[in-house]
Amino acid sequence: MILDKEVEIQRKLKIEPIEGSYNSYVVGEKEKRDWSGNIYLACVAAILAIAFFT
């Protein structure tokens, strides 16, 4: 391990049964959307719109 501290991460799991099988499931992670790029783009667009209309 590189770091001295161990960080515990809670993951959101999505569990779905497999059709046609007995007692079998697919386990996948729920993905969080990354909104930082969209917020950055909206801020740049707002600044450009204000500069254009003034």
Summary of the structure (lengths in Angstrom):
residues: 54
radius of gyration: 21.7
end to end distance: 54.6
largest distance: 66.1
contacts: 66
relative contact order: 0.13
helix: 33%
strand: 19%
